[in-house]
Amino acid sequence: MELVNVLSQIPLPVIAVALLILAIITIVLAYQYAKMQGLDGIRQDVYQLILKAEHIYNESGQGKQKLKYVVSQARGLLPKWLQIFVTEEAMMKVIDKWFEGVKDLLDDGRVNGSQK
């Protein structure tokens, strides 16, 4: 209850600036992580997870289970602080886009949008 009283005494612009600074720090740290790991390194890890899911869920019609498995495992590869900000939905969109690229590459050996 005291925390609420203390926060109510802080002007709204100060709180907004503090939240903006936290958002900027989070973006910078996420960028540094991606740079350190390398987007290709992260993508390579996800591709390995996709292959593993293909072997675990080898029956037809298990595409959603495969995707959920890959998403949960890929989020687990992120640092704990980054997992707070990267939702499963956001991770699912990125992984789905990468998977579309893989399917496009596999159909004719080129990434040319022929899978759409």
N, C-alpha and C positions, 0 to 999 in steps of 0.2 A: 504494500500500500504506500510505503514511503517513496518507492521508486516512481509511482504515478504522480505523487505530489512534486517530486523533484523535476520530473519531465514536464509537468504542466507549467513550471516556472521558467522553462527555457523557451525563448522566442521561436516561433515556427520557422523563420528564415535560417536560424542556426541549425535546427534539426534537419532542414532540407539540405543545407550545405554539407553537414556531416554525412548524410545518406549519399549525397552525390560523390563525396570523396571516397566513401566505402565502395561504391559502385565502380569508380575509376580504378581503385586499387585491385578490385576483383578482376576487372577486364585486363589490366596489365599483367597480373599474376597468371591468368588463363593464357594470355598470349605468350608469356615467357615459358610456360609449361609446354605449349604446343610447339614453340620454337626449339626448346631443348629436346623434346621427344621427336620433333619433326612430324609434320603432317603425314608424310609417307610412312614413318614408323608407326604412328597411330593407326593409319589405314591398314598397314601390314598386319598389325595385331588383330584388327577387326576381320580381315580376310581369313586369318587363321581360325578365328572363332566361328566364322561362317562355315568353313570346312569341317570343323569339329561338330557343329550342329547338324550338318548334312549326314555325318556318320552316326550321330546319336539318334536323330529323328529321320529314319530312312523310309518310313512308310509314306504313301501318298496322302496329301491333304493335311500335312502337319506344318504347313508354311508359317502359320501364326505362332505356333509353339517354337519353331526355329528362330523366328525373329525375336520373340520375347527372351529366349535363351541368350541370343547374341547381345541384345540390348542390356540385359542384366549383367552379363559377364563384362561387357565393354565399360559400363559404368563403374564396375568394380576395379577396373584398371586405372581409373582416374584417382588423383589424390582426394582424400576425404573432404577437404575444404571445397574442392571443385564439384564434387558430387552434389553438394547442397544447391548449387546454381544450375547445373545441367540436369534438366528433368528427363524422365524416361521418354516423354513425347519428343523433346528436342533431339535426343540421342537416336530415337527411332527414325526421325526424318533424315538425319545425316546418314545413318547406316543404310536406309532404304535407297537413298540417292547413290551411295557407293555401290550397293548391290545391283542397281540398274546399270551402272557403268560396267560391272563385271559381266552381266548377262549380255550387254551390247558387245563387249570385247569377245566373248565366247562364240557368238553366233557367226561371225565372219572374220574374226581376227583383227578387227579394227573398232575403235571407239568413234562411231559415225552416226549415232542416233538411229540406227536401223532397228532397234528393239522397241521403239515407241509405236 
